[in-house]
Amino acid sequence: MSQGPNIKRLFATAMAREAIPPGGGFADGVRFLTTPGAMVEGARKAQAFVTDAIAAVRSAADPNPLRDATDEDIAGEILRQVEERKAKR
């Protein structure tokens, strides 16, 4: 998988969620950074999330305008929708 800016940003978003899960706080982030192997495991989970999310979008039922899109375009659309949902909160 190529690593364009959208894919990198989606990975970083997933990695941040691994470091500080929903409802978590500063202590979770410190624990993530200081626990041996936690960052490697978090990166593995974040990469799996990115791969699975792109595959899910690509395999969605028709009409699916993103079926033939690049991974970078799909990652960009995922990020756009995440930002849209954040703005509605």
Order of alpha helices (4+ residues) and beta strands (2+ residues): alpha-alpha-alpha-alpha
